[in-house]
């Protein structure tokens, strides 16, 4: 059994500029095929437009509201929405709300700084 206690996970800032808590990642926890993290985008913040060469990402928005750019599309997102981002697709998220925008992020293969390209 692999278990992570939220309060013991130290956040860090990714290449796209958002705060991340890696809730489960192979380099730390020993799982193999995916990573699972919580991203926080502050009010008024927009993450840098970026893509991942190999990773497919699933974003599940748990708190707040914003606007997401995914490829050529731009659309509103809010708590309860889920978006799948194909490898190689440029994407970013803008927090348009008054509080933090929280996103659960699943990546397969697992998230890697080396797989992230800023655009």
N, C-alpha and C positions, 0 to 999 in steps of 0.2 A: 504494500500500500504506500502510495506517495501522497503526502499531505503538506499543504502550505498554510501557515498562519498569516493572514493578511497584515496584521500589525507588525510582523517581523520582516516584511518585504520592503527593502529600501527602494524608493523611487529614483529614477534617473531620467535625463532628457535625451531623447532620440535625435537622430540626424534631422528629422522633420520639425523638431522644436516642441513636441508635446512631452508631458511628463508620463512616464510609463512605470508600472509595477509589474514585473514578470511574475505571474502567479504560478506558472509551471513552464520550465524551459529545460531542455536536455543538458545544457552545460552546468546547470545548478541542481536539478532534481532527478536526473537519470531517465526520464521518459525519452522516447526515441523519435517520433514522427511529426510532432507538432509543438507549437508553443501557444500559451494562453496568457494574456496580459490585460491589464486595465489601463486605458489611456485617459488622461485628463487634459482638456483644452480649456484654458481660462477664458472668461468673458472678453470679447473683443479680439481674441487671438485667432489667427488662421495658421494652420500647419503649412509647412513648405510643400509645394507640389513635388511629388516624388513617385517612384514606382519600384517594384521588386521584380528582378529578372526571373526568379524561380518560385517565389512563394505566392500561393493563393491566400487571400485574407478574407475572413468573415468578420465584419463589424456588427456588434449588437449594441445599440444605444440604450443606456440604462437611466440616464438623467440629462435633462436640459434639452436644448434645441439648437439647430444650426443649419448650415447649407453645405452640402457635399458636392465636390467636383469629382467626377469619375469618368475618365476619358473625355468625350465631347459633351457629356451630360452634366447639368448642374441642377440640383434638386434639394428641397427642404428635408431635414431629418429631425426626429424627435425621439424621446424615450419610447421604447417599444419597437422601433424600426430595426431591421436587419438588412445589411448590404453585403453582397459577395463581390470581391474585387479580384479579377483575373490577373495572373502574372503579366507583367509588362504594361499594365494600365496605369497611366498617370492619375494620381488622386490627391486630394487634400480636403480638410474639413475646417469650416469657419464656425466659431461659436457666436451666434447672434443673440443669445439669451443673457440674462442678468447673473446667472449662477454658472458653476462649472458644467461643462459638457463631459459626461462620462461614457466611455466606450469599452466594451469587452472585445478583445481582438484575438481571434484564433488564426494562426498561421501554419500552413503546411506546404513545404518543409518549414521548420522552425525559423522565426525571425532571426535575421543576421544583419549587422551593420554593413557587411560586405555585399549583401544582396540588395541594398538600398541605394538608389541613384537619385540625387536631387536634380530637378529639372529647372 
